[in-house]
Amino acid sequence: MVMLGVIAAVLMLTVSGLLLASAVLTSHRARAAADLAALAAAGVLMRGEPASAACELAAQVAAVNHGRVQQCLASGTEVRLRVVVPAGVKGLGFATARSRAGSTHTR
């Protein structure tokens, strides 16, 4: 009976550890997707293209990284994004990350 309790405790700790690892990984993926999307969008703005093109490219880059752009604010040569990435384990929800790229000063 004691052995069964020990096995159950070890199993619960293992599952908890895996869920925590999945949440941390999702957070890292969200940050990476937001950073890459913001850099891509800033590059578009620095070439003089419109904000809509920058946000469109940001959405594409985020999607490639399993994310979705929730908010895209582009002005001048600066872009600010909020990206959401679903957790790898169903039921854990989503991770959200924000990123900013570009110059706040125009040349």
Number of C-alpha atoms within 10 A of each C-alpha: 5 7 8 9 10 11 11 12 12 12 12 12 12 12 12 12 12 13 16 13 12 16 20 14 15 24 20 16 24 27 22 19 30 32 24 17 35 32 21 22 32 29 19 23 24 16 9 12 15 15 21 15 14 26 26 16 19 29 26 16 23 26 17 12 17 17 27 22 24 13 14 24 14 23 14 17 24 22 28 22 23 23 29 25 25 20 21 14 13 8 8 14 12 17 20 21 21 20 19 20 21 22 14 11 8 9 5
